[in-house]
Amino acid sequence: MSTEALFQTHLVLGYVVWLLCFGAYGLPWLGSMDRIAAQRAIATLHSFRFFGLVFILPGVVGPDLPASFATFAAYGDFATGMLAMLALLTVKVRQLFWAFVVAFNIVGMVDLIVDYYQAIQADLPAHAGLLGAAYAMPILYVPLLMITHITAFYFLLRPHRSASRAITENARAS
């Protein structure tokens, strides 16, 4: 199987597995929480996106990894992680918290979409070996990040409901 086919298979299966796992465990768990707690849980996950700087770390990724992909991916992840941390730090100042929640989700989702575009433009799937030790990030971590961004936007846009009401509704459904 070609490098491109392996990478694409890994990526698709990464989404499949995370959607199955998230649908069974993550979404019901987040849905049982109040809005702030759910967004804090999502922000906590995205706070680890500082790790994306690995895309510009020599010795971890290959020296020929296209800079058009690596630099934007690294700093887009870093910015998203910092905004998520700021959301967590400002949870007691609700207006700032919600502003940072919206900001890290917009920046993070744009980062992932642009990363996909730039990876395609650079034909990264055919040269996935250039990712070196960072290979696992786009196939294991990125699908979960995209799914949680979509979930965060869903929670931001859906009508407000209390946690006790959500628990009661979940109990009735089971």
Backbone as a printed PyTorch tensor [residue, N CA C, xyz], in Angstrom:
tensor([[[  0.8570,  -1.1770,   0.0000],
         [  0.0000,   0.0000,   0.0000],
         [  0.9000,   1.2350,   0.0000]],

        [[  0.5380,   2.2280,  -0.7740],
         [  1.3540,   3.4320,  -0.8740],
         [  1.2880,   4.2620,   0.4150]],

        [[  2.2610,   5.1130,   0.5880],
         [  2.2950,   6.0150,   1.7420],
         [  1.0350,   6.8640,   1.7890]],

        [[  0.6210,   7.3650,   0.6240],
         [ -0.5790,   8.1990,   0.5580],
         [ -1.8200,   7.4140,   0.9910]],

        [[ -1.9490,   6.1960,   0.5090],
         [ -3.1080,   5.3690,   0.8690],
         [ -3.0940,   5.0220,   2.3550]],

        [[ -1.9290,   4.7290,   2.8960],
         [ -1.8260,   4.4430,   4.3320],
         [ -2.2270,   5.6520,   5.1700]],

        [[ -1.7070,   6.8060,   4.7950],
         [ -2.0150,   8.0230,   5.5470],
         [ -3.5150,   8.3320,   5.4910]],

        [[ -4.0880,   8.2570,   4.3020],
         [ -5.5160,   8.5440,   4.1640],
         [ -6.3740,   7.5240,   4.9060]],

        [[ -5.9710,   6.2660,   4.8880],
         [ -6.6890,   5.2360,   5.6410],
         [ -6.6100,   5.5260,   7.1340]],

        [[ -5.4070,   5.8490,   7.5990],
         [ -5.2430,   6.2000,   9.0130],
         [ -6.1110,   7.3940,   9.3920]],

        [[ -6.1250,   8.4030,   8.5560],
         [ -6.8930,   9.6160,   8.8570],
         [ -8.3950,   9.3240,   8.9230]],

        [[ -8.9040,   8.6180,   7.9450],
         [-10.3360,   8.2860,   7.9270],
         [-10.6930,   7.4260,   9.1380]],

        [[ -9.8880,   6.4220,   9.4180],
         [-10.1730,   5.5590,  10.5590],
         [-10.0240,   6.3040,  11.8840]],

        [[ -9.1470,   7.3020,  11.9250],
         [ -9.0510,   8.1420,  13.1190],
         [-10.3680,   8.8580,  13.3850]],

        [[-10.9810,   9.3790,  12.3420],
         [-12.2930,  10.0220,  12.4970],
         [-13.3660,   9.0080,  12.8970]],

        [[-13.3560,   7.8410,  12.2630],
         [-14.3730,   6.8280,  12.5670],
         [-14.3050,   6.4280,  14.0330]],

        [[-13.1220,   6.0940,  14.4990],
         [-12.9720,   5.6480,  15.8830],
         [-13.3320,   6.7500,  16.8680]],

        [[-12.8700,   7.9750,  16.6190],
         [-13.2040,   9.0740,  17.5410],
         [-14.6890,   9.3920,  17.5200]],

        [[-15.3290,   9.3140,  16.3560],
         [-16.7770,   9.5480,  16.3180],
         [-17.5310,   8.4800,  17.0930]],

        [[-17.1130,   7.2300,  16.9770],
         [-17.7460,   6.1510,  17.7400],
         [-17.5400,   6.3490,  19.2430]],

        [[-16.3170,   6.6320,  19.6220],
         [-15.9910,   6.8410,  21.0390],
         [-16.6810,   8.0800,  21.5890]],

        [[-16.6110,   9.1580,  20.8520],
         [-17.1990,  10.4160,  21.3090],
         [-18.7180,  10.3110,  21.3830]],

        [[-19.3160,   9.6390,  20.4080],
         [-20.7670,   9.4550,  20.4260],
         [-21.2280,   8.6160,  21.6020]],

        [[-20.4500,   7.6160,  21.9570],
         [-20.8320,   6.7240,  23.0550],
         [-20.5180,   7.3100,  24.4280]],

        [[-19.4180,   8.0410,  24.5450],
         [-18.9620,   8.4880,  25.8660],
         [-18.8460,  10.0010,  26.0140]],

        [[-18.1750,  10.6390,  25.0660],
         [-17.8870,  12.0660,  25.2010],
         [-19.1070,  12.9520,  25.1410]],

        [[-19.9260,  12.7670,  24.1280],
         [-21.1000,  13.6300,  23.9630],
         [-22.1110,  13.4700,  25.0970]],

        [[-22.4390,  12.2380,  25.5050],
         [-23.3510,  12.1220,  26.6560],
         [-22.7780,  12.7560,  27.9310]],

        [[-21.4800,  12.5820,  28.1360],
         [-20.8390,  13.1600,  29.3240],
         [-20.8890,  14.6860,  29.2780]],

        [[-20.4810,  15.2680,  28.1590],
         [-20.5120,  16.7290,  28.0290],
         [-21.9440,  17.2580,  28.0780]],

        [[-22.8750,  16.5320,  27.4840],
         [-24.2690,  16.9440,  27.4680],
         [-24.9100,  16.9320,  28.8440]],

        [[-24.3610,  16.1520,  29.7660],
         [-24.9180,  16.0990,  31.1180],
         [-24.4320,  17.2580,  31.9920]],

        [[-23.4670,  18.0120,  31.4770],
         [-22.8800,  19.1170,  32.2490],
         [-23.5940,  20.4250,  31.9450]],

        [[-23.3700,  21.4060,  32.8170],
         [-23.8370,  22.7430,  32.4700],
         [-22.9180,  23.2950,  31.3810]],

        [[-23.3490,  24.3640,  30.7570],
         [-22.6410,  24.9220,  29.5930],
         [-21.1930,  25.2820,  29.8990]],

        [[-20.9630,  25.8670,  31.0420],
         [-19.6040,  26.2990,  31.3900],
         [-18.6960,  25.0920,  31.6030]],

        [[-19.1680,  24.1100,  32.3440],
         [-18.3520,  22.9170,  32.6050],
         [-18.0100,  22.1890,  31.3000]],

        [[-18.9620,  22.0890,  30.3960],
         [-18.7070,  21.4190,  29.1170],
         [-17.6490,  22.1710,  28.3140]],

        [[-17.7670,  23.4900,  28.2700],
         [-16.7750,  24.2730,  27.5200],
         [-15.4060,  24.2270,  28.1990]],

        [[-15.3930,  24.1640,  29.5140],
         [-14.1130,  24.0480,  30.2300],
         [-13.4390,  22.7180,  29.8940]],

        [[-14.2110,  21.6430,  29.8230],
         [-13.6400,  20.3390,  29.4770],
         [-13.0410,  20.3690,  28.0740]],

        [[-13.7510,  20.9740,  27.1430],
         [-13.2500,  21.0840,  25.7670],
         [-12.0120,  21.9730,  25.7270]],

        [[-12.0420,  23.0820,  26.4550],
         [-10.8830,  23.9890,  26.5000],
         [ -9.6680,  23.2960,  27.1040]],

        [[ -9.8920,  22.4460,  28.0910],
         [ -8.7780,  21.7230,  28.7040],
         [ -8.0780,  20.8420,  27.6750]],

        [[ -8.8540,  20.1140,  26.8880],
         [ -8.2670,  19.2950,  25.8230],
         [ -7.4580,  20.1600,  24.8580]],

        [[ -8.0350,  21.2780,  24.4300],
         [ -7.3670,  22.1330,  23.4390],
         [ -6.1860,  22.9060,  24.0170]],

        [[ -6.0940,  22.9780,  25.3320],
         [ -4.9430,  23.6390,  25.9600],
         [ -3.6420,  22.9170,  25.6410]],

        [[ -3.7280,  21.6440,  25.3230],
         [ -2.5320,  20.8740,  24.9920],
         [ -2.0470,  21.1070,  23.5660]],

        [[ -2.6880,  22.0090,  22.8430],
         [ -2.2900,  22.2330,  21.4500],
         [ -0.9670,  22.9760,  21.3110]],

        [[ -0.3810,  23.4120,  22.4080],
         [  0.9810,  23.9430,  22.3370],
         [  1.9110,  22.8850,  21.7360]],

        [[  1.5110,  21.6260,  21.8740],
         [  2.3140,  20.5260,  21.3540],
         [  2.4790,  20.6070,  19.8380]],

        [[  1.6130,  21.3330,  19.1460],
         [  1.7180,  21.4880,  17.7000],
         [  3.0160,  22.1400,  17.2570]],

        [[  3.6970,  22.8190,  18.1770],
         [  4.9930,  23.4100,  17.8260],
         [  6.0060,  22.3500,  17.3880]],

        [[  5.6950,  21.0820,  17.6500],
         [  6.5710,  19.9920,  17.2390],
         [  6.7480,  19.9690,  15.7190]],

        [[  5.7990,  20.5250,  14.9740],
         [  5.9070,  20.5460,  13.5130],
         [  7.0880,  21.3760,  13.0130]],

        [[  7.6450,  22.2200,  13.8660],
         [  8.8100,  23.0130,  13.4540],
         [ 10.0520,  22.6380,  14.2620]],

        [[ 10.0080,  21.4940,  14.9170],
         [ 11.1320,  21.0500,  15.7470],
         [ 12.0190,  20.0930,  14.9640]],

        [[ 13.2220,  20.5620,  14.5820],
         [ 14.1340,  19.6790,  13.8290],
         [ 14.4320,  18.4100,  14.6240]],

        [[ 14.5000,  17.3130,  13.9050],
         [ 14.7770,  16.0380,  14.5410],
         [ 13.5080,  15.2700,  14.8660]],

        [[ 12.3960,  15.9620,  15.0230],
         [ 11.1180,  15.3020,  15.2480],
         [ 10.4340,  15.1020,  13.9020]],

        [[ 10.4230,  16.1530,  13.1060],
         [  9.8870,  16.0690,  11.7450],
         [ 11.0580,  16.1020,  10.7730]],

        [[ 10.8190,  15.6090,   9.5680],
         [ 11.8680,  15.6020,   8.5640],
         [ 12.2350,  17.0100,   8.1200]],

        [[ 13.4670,  17.2110,   7.7040],
         [ 13.9090,  18.5540,   7.2910],
         [ 13.2070,  19.0610,   6.0320]],

        [[ 12.6210,  18.1610,   5.2610],
         [ 11.9460,  18.5560,   4.0270],
         [ 10.4410,  18.7200,   4.1910]],

        [[  9.9310,  18.6810,   5.4440],
         [  8.5070,  18.9260,   5.6670],
         [  8.1990,  20.3280,   5.1640]],

        [[  7.2270,  20.4680,   4.2450],
         [  6.9600,  21.7870,   3.6520],
         [  6.6680,  22.8470,   4.7160]],

        [[  7.4200,  23.9420,   4.6420],
         [  7.2600,  25.0350,   5.6070],
         [  5.8670,  25.6480,   5.5070]],

        [[  5.2610,  25.6230,   4.3140],
         [  3.9160,  26.1840,   4.1460],
         [  2.9180,  25.4590,   5.0380]],

        [[  3.1420,  24.1700,   5.2570],
         [  2.2790,  23.4050,   6.1510],
         [  2.7650,  23.5230,   7.5960]],

        [[  4.0390,  23.2530,   7.8200],
         [  4.5720,  23.1200,   9.1760],
         [  4.4430,  24.3910,  10.0050]],

        [[  4.7810,  25.5210,   9.4380],
         [  4.7810,  26.7670,  10.2020],
         [  3.3740,  27.1760,  10.6000]],

        [[  2.4500,  27.1520,   9.6560],
         [  1.0700,  27.5300,   9.9820],
         [  0.4670,  26.5480,  10.9820]],

        [[  0.7090,  25.2450,  10.7780],
         [  0.1660,  24.2370,  11.7000],
         [  0.7170,  24.4470,  13.1020]],

        [[  2.0090,  24.6910,  13.2090],
         [  2.6410,  24.8700,  14.5200],
         [  2.0800,  26.0850,  15.2560]],

        [[  2.0730,  27.2200,  14.5860],
         [  1.6470,  28.4490,  15.2690],
         [  0.1290,  28.5520,  15.4030]],

        [[ -0.6080,  27.9210,  14.5020],
         [ -2.0650,  27.8800,  14.6540],
         [ -2.4580,  27.0570,  15.8770]],

        [[ -1.7850,  25.9180,  16.0500],
         [ -2.0230,  25.1070,  17.2480],
         [ -1.6210,  25.8620,  18.5080]],

        [[ -0.4670,  26.4970,  18.4650],
         [  0.0260,  27.2340,  19.6290],
         [ -0.9540,  28.3430,  20.0250]],

        [[ -1.4320,  29.0990,  19.0390],
         [ -2.3890,  30.1870,  19.3240],
         [ -3.6840,  29.6230,  19.9060]],

        [[ -4.1610,  28.5260,  19.3430],
         [ -5.3840,  27.9110,  19.8550],
         [ -5.1920,  27.4500,  21.2950]],

        [[ -4.0680,  26.8220,  21.5680],
         [ -3.7820,  26.3630,  22.9250],
         [ -3.7200,  27.5010,  23.9290]],

        [[ -3.0980,  28.6030,  23.5320],
         [ -3.0090,  29.7590,  24.4320],
         [ -4.3940,  30.3600,  24.6920]],

        [[ -5.2150,  30.4540,  23.6510],
         [ -6.5740,  30.9840,  23.8290],
         [ -7.4150,  30.0550,  24.7140]],

        [[ -7.2250,  28.7500,  24.5560],
         [ -7.9530,  27.8050,  25.4100],
         [ -7.5120,  27.9520,  26.8650]],

        [[ -6.2130,  28.1390,  27.0850],
         [ -5.7300,  28.3560,  28.4510],
         [ -6.2920,  29.6430,  29.0360]],

        [[ -6.3670,  30.6790,  28.2130],
         [ -6.9470,  31.9470,  28.6930],
         [ -8.4170,  31.7740,  29.0530]],

        [[ -9.1200,  30.9520,  28.2890],
         [-10.5170,  30.6660,  28.6440],
         [-10.5790,  30.0150,  30.0170]],

        [[ -9.7140,  29.0520,  30.2660],
         [ -9.7090,  28.3770,  31.5620],
         [ -9.3370,  29.3260,  32.7010]],

        [[ -8.4160,  30.2340,  32.4280],
         [ -7.9800,  31.1750,  33.4640],
         [ -9.0210,  32.2440,  33.7790]],

        [[ -9.9270,  32.4930,  32.8450],
         [-10.9000,  33.5800,  33.0390],
         [-12.3070,  33.0730,  33.3160]],

        [[-12.4520,  31.8380,  33.7310],
         [-13.7840,  31.2590,  33.9130],
         [-14.6300,  32.0560,  34.9040]],

        [[-14.0150,  32.7260,  35.8450],
         [-14.7810,  33.5030,  36.8350],
         [-15.2260,  34.8630,  36.2970]],

        [[-14.6490,  35.2800,  35.1860],
         [-15.0550,  36.5250,  34.5220],
         [-15.7980,  36.0930,  33.2600]],

        [[-17.0960,  35.8960,  33.3940],
         [-17.8970,  35.2220,  32.3590],
         [-17.7530,  35.8320,  30.9700]],

        [[-17.7550,  37.1550,  30.8600],
         [-17.6600,  37.7570,  29.5220],
         [-16.3320,  37.4150,  28.8640]],

        [[-15.2500,  37.4570,  29.6210],
         [-13.9440,  37.0890,  29.0690],
         [-13.9050,  35.5950,  28.7390]],

        [[-14.4220,  34.7790,  29.6360],
         [-14.4490,  33.3370,  29.4110],
         [-15.1340,  33.0150,  28.0880]],

        [[-16.3560,  33.5390,  27.9000],
         [-17.0940,  33.2320,  26.6770],
         [-16.3910,  33.7900,  25.4450]],

        [[-15.7600,  34.9480,  25.5740],
         [-15.0120,  35.5110,  24.4330],
         [-13.8460,  34.5920,  24.0600]],

        [[-13.1280,  34.1040,  25.0620],
         [-12.0090,  33.2030,  24.7760],
         [-12.4850,  31.8390,  24.2700]],

        [[-13.6240,  31.3560,  24.7390],
         [-14.1790,  30.1000,  24.2330],
         [-14.4810,  30.2390,  22.7380]],

        [[-15.1470,  31.3210,  22.3770],
         [-15.4490,  31.5440,  20.9590],
         [-14.1480,  31.7070,  20.1720]],

        [[-13.2060,  32.4780,  20.7150],
         [-11.9450,  32.7340,  20.0030],
         [-11.1470,  31.4550,  19.7730]],

        [[-10.9780,  30.6360,  20.8110],
         [-10.1410,  29.4390,  20.5950],
         [-10.8200,  28.4660,  19.6530]],

        [[-12.1330,  28.4320,  19.6520],
         [-12.8190,  27.5220,  18.7230],
         [-12.7570,  28.0260,  17.2890]],

        [[-12.8960,  29.3140,  17.0850],
         [-12.7730,  29.8560,  15.7220],
         [-11.3480,  29.6920,  15.2160]],

        [[-10.3800,  30.1350,  16.0130],
         [ -8.9720,  30.0370,  15.5980],
         [ -8.5850,  28.5740,  15.3770]],

        [[ -9.0060,  27.7100,  16.2830],
         [ -8.6550,  26.2960,  16.1720],
         [ -9.2580,  25.6150,  14.9650]],

        [[-10.5230,  25.9060,  14.6880],
         [-11.1590,  25.2660,  13.5360],
         [-10.5700,  25.8120,  12.2290]],

        [[-10.3330,  27.1110,  12.1600],
         [ -9.6940,  27.6840,  10.9690],
         [ -8.3060,  27.0710,  10.7860]],

        [[ -7.5790,  26.9230,  11.8720],
         [ -6.2480,  26.3080,  11.8060],
         [ -6.3320,  24.9150,  11.1920]],

        [[ -7.2460,  24.0940,  11.6720],
         [ -7.3470,  22.7240,  11.1560],
         [ -7.7590,  22.6860,   9.6920]],

        [[ -8.6950,  23.5410,   9.3220],
         [ -9.1460,  23.5770,   7.9230],
         [ -8.0140,  24.0310,   7.0080]],

        [[ -7.3050,  25.0750,   7.4010],
         [ -6.1750,  25.5580,   6.5980],
         [ -5.0670,  24.5040,   6.5580]],

        [[ -4.8340,  23.8290,   7.6790],
         [ -3.8200,  22.7600,   7.6940],
         [ -4.1650,  21.6600,   6.6980]],

        [[ -5.4440,  21.2650,   6.6660],
         [ -5.8560,  20.2520,   5.6870],
         [ -5.6070,  20.7650,   4.2610]],

        [[ -5.9960,  21.9870,   4.0080],
         [ -5.8060,  22.5700,   2.6700],
         [ -4.3220,  22.5920,   2.2990]],

        [[ -3.4980,  23.0910,   3.2210],
         [ -2.0650,  23.1880,   2.9180],
         [ -1.4130,  21.8130,   2.7940]],

        [[ -1.8880,  20.8440,   3.5690],
         [ -1.3500,  19.4840,   3.4490],
         [ -1.6620,  18.9060,   2.0700]],

        [[ -2.8610,  19.1790,   1.5710],
         [ -3.2280,  18.7090,   0.2360],
         [ -2.3930,  19.4260,  -0.8160]],

        [[ -2.2390,  20.7450,  -0.6820],
         [ -1.4420,  21.5150,  -1.6410],
         [  0.0170,  21.0460,  -1.6780]],

        [[  0.5480,  20.6680,  -0.5210],
         [  1.9380,  20.2190,  -0.4370],
         [  2.0790,  18.7230,  -0.7110]],

        [[  0.9560,  18.0560,  -1.0310],
         [  0.9300,  16.6130,  -1.2750],
         [  1.5070,  15.8430,  -0.0820]],

        [[  1.1830,  16.3210,   1.1080],
         [  1.6940,  15.7090,   2.3320],
         [  1.3040,  14.2390,   2.4800]],

        [[  0.0800,  13.8300,   2.1140],
         [ -0.2400,  12.4050,   2.2660],
         [  0.7350,  11.4760,   1.5350]],

        [[  1.2340,  11.9010,   0.3950],
         [  2.1860,  11.0770,  -0.3530],
         [  3.5700,  11.0830,   0.2770]],

        [[  3.8230,  12.0590,   1.1550],
         [  5.1280,  12.1970,   1.8050],
         [  4.9680,  12.2190,   3.3230]],

        [[  4.0320,  11.4340,   3.8190],
         [  3.6970,  11.4530,   5.2460],
         [  4.8780,  11.0850,   6.1320]],

        [[  5.8470,  10.3720,   5.5880],
         [  7.0290,  10.0310,   6.3690],
         [  7.8020,  11.2470,   6.8360]],

        [[  7.6080,  12.3780,   6.1430],
         [  8.2810,  13.6160,   6.5480],
         [  7.7790,  14.1270,   7.9050]],

        [[  6.6140,  13.6410,   8.3190],
         [  6.0950,  14.0420,   9.6200],
         [  6.8940,  13.4230,  10.7620]],

        [[  7.6650,  12.3930,  10.4580],
         [  8.4890,  11.7590,  11.4800],
         [  7.6630,  11.3330,  12.6770]],

        [[  8.1560,  11.6550,  13.8640],
         [  7.4760,  11.2770,  15.1060],
         [  6.1270,  11.9710,  15.2620]],

        [[  5.9190,  13.0480,  14.5210],
         [  4.6510,  13.7870,  14.6050],
         [  3.5520,  13.1480,  13.7550]],

        [[  3.8310,  12.0270,  13.0980],
         [  2.8590,  11.3630,  12.2230],
         [  1.5450,  11.0800,  12.9500]],

        [[  1.6320,  10.6940,  14.2070],
         [  0.4280,  10.3200,  14.9590],
         [ -0.5130,  11.5050,  15.1820]],

        [[  0.0000,  12.7140,  15.1850],
         [ -0.8470,  13.8750,  15.4850],
         [ -2.0070,  14.0340,  14.5070]],

        [[ -1.7620,  14.0810,  13.2030],
         [ -2.9020,  14.2910,  12.3000],
         [ -3.8680,  13.1130,  12.2270]],

        [[ -3.4110,  11.9180,  12.5720],
         [ -4.3220,  10.7740,  12.4450],
         [ -5.0120,  10.4040,  13.7520]],

        [[ -4.4320,  10.7550,  14.8830],
         [ -5.0410,  10.4210,  16.1680],
         [ -5.6110,  11.6280,  16.9030]],

        [[ -4.8880,  12.7200,  16.8990],
         [ -5.2460,  13.8890,  17.7000],
         [ -6.1540,  14.8500,  16.9440]],

        [[ -5.8480,  15.1160,  15.6850],
         [ -6.6080,  16.1030,  14.9120],
         [ -8.0890,  15.7250,  14.7590]],

        [[ -8.4290,  14.4660,  14.4880],
         [ -9.8640,  14.1480,  14.4050],
         [-10.6190,  14.4960,  15.6920]],

        [[-10.0360,  14.2070,  16.8500],
         [-10.6880,  14.5540,  18.1120],
         [-10.8090,  16.0640,  18.2700]],

        [[ -9.7940,  16.8000,  17.8510],
         [ -9.8520,  18.2600,  17.9530],
         [-10.9800,  18.8210,  17.0910]],

        [[-11.1000,  18.3310,  15.8680],
         [-12.1590,  18.8190,  14.9790],
         [-13.5340,  18.4730,  15.5430]],

        [[-13.6870,  17.2500,  16.0260],
         [-14.9680,  16.8210,  16.5880],
         [-15.3380,  17.6790,  17.7940]],

        [[-14.3720,  17.9800,  18.6410],
         [-14.6860,  18.7920,  19.8300],
         [-14.9400,  20.2580,  19.4760]],

        [[-14.3120,  20.7680,  18.4210],
         [-14.6540,  22.1300,  17.9730],
         [-16.1130,  22.1730,  17.5160]],

        [[-16.5050,  21.2110,  16.7310],
         [-17.8930,  21.1570,  16.2550],
         [-18.8480,  21.0440,  17.4430]],

        [[-18.4870,  20.2170,  18.4010],
         [-19.3080,  20.0650,  19.6060],
         [-19.3900,  21.3670,  20.3880]],

        [[-18.2690,  22.0630,  20.5270],
         [-18.2600,  23.3400,  21.2500],
         [-19.1890,  24.3490,  20.5750]],

        [[-19.1410,  24.4170,  19.2460],
         [-20.0390,  25.3310,  18.5350],
         [-21.4970,  24.9070,  18.7050]],

        [[-21.7430,  23.6110,  18.6800],
         [-23.0990,  23.1150,  18.9020],
         [-23.5960,  23.5530,  20.2770]],

        [[-22.7730,  23.3740,  21.3000],
         [-23.1660,  23.7850,  22.6470],
         [-23.3260,  25.2990,  22.7670]],

        [[-22.5250,  26.0470,  22.0310],
         [-22.6510,  27.5120,  22.0600],
         [-23.9530,  27.9770,  21.4150]],

        [[-24.3960,  27.2640,  20.3960],
         [-25.5540,  27.7050,  19.6170],
         [-26.8760,  27.0940,  20.0510]],

        [[-26.8390,  26.0010,  20.7860],
         [-28.0970,  25.3680,  21.1820],
         [-28.7390,  26.1440,  22.3270]],

        [[-30.0390,  26.0220,  22.4730],
         [-30.7190,  26.7020,  23.5840],
         [-30.1710,  26.2200,  24.9250]],

        [[-30.0910,  27.1380,  25.8640],
         [-29.5550,  26.8390,  27.1970],
         [-30.4790,  25.8880,  27.9410]],

        [[-29.8940,  24.8940,  28.5840],
         [-30.6600,  24.0310,  29.4680],
         [-29.7950,  23.7290,  30.6850]],

        [[-30.4210,  23.5440,  31.7980],
         [-29.6770,  23.3250,  33.0390],
         [-29.1240,  21.9090,  33.0930]],

        [[-28.0970,  21.7130,  33.8990],
         [-27.4760,  20.4030,  34.0340],
         [-28.4500,  19.4000,  34.6380]],

        [[-29.2500,  19.8230,  35.6130],
         [-30.1910,  18.8910,  36.2410],
         [-31.2370,  18.4240,  35.2350]],

        [[-31.6590,  19.3300,  34.3620],
         [-32.6220,  18.9610,  33.3180],
         [-31.9730,  17.9890,  32.3320]],

        [[-30.7110,  18.2110,  32.0130],
         [-30.0080,  17.3260,  31.0930],
         [-29.8500,  15.9300,  31.6900]],

        [[-29.5440,  15.8500,  32.9760],
         [-29.4070,  14.5560,  33.6380],
         [-30.7480,  13.8240,  33.6480]],

        [[-31.8250,  14.5520,  33.9330],
         [-33.1520,  13.9480,  33.9330],
         [-33.5030,  13.4240,  32.5410]],

        [[-33.2260,  14.2090,  31.5050],
         [-33.5140,  13.7870,  30.1370],
         [-32.6880,  12.5740,  29.7430]],

        [[-31.4180,  12.5560,  30.1490],
         [-30.5510,  11.4060,  29.8350],
         [-31.0370,  10.1600,  30.5680]],

        [[-31.4900,  10.3070,  31.8070],
         [-32.0020,   9.1640,  32.5820],
         [-33.2550,   8.5940,  31.9160]],

        [[-34.1240,   9.4640,  31.4260],
         [-35.3440,   8.9970,  30.7470],
         [-35.0110,   8.2790,  29.4460]],

        [[-33.9840,   8.7440,  28.7690],
         [-33.6180,   8.1500,  27.4690],
         [-33.0180,   6.7610,  27.6250]],

        [[-32.4390,   6.4730,  28.7880],
         [-31.7860,   5.1520,  28.9420],
         [-32.6780,   4.0950,  29.5250]]])
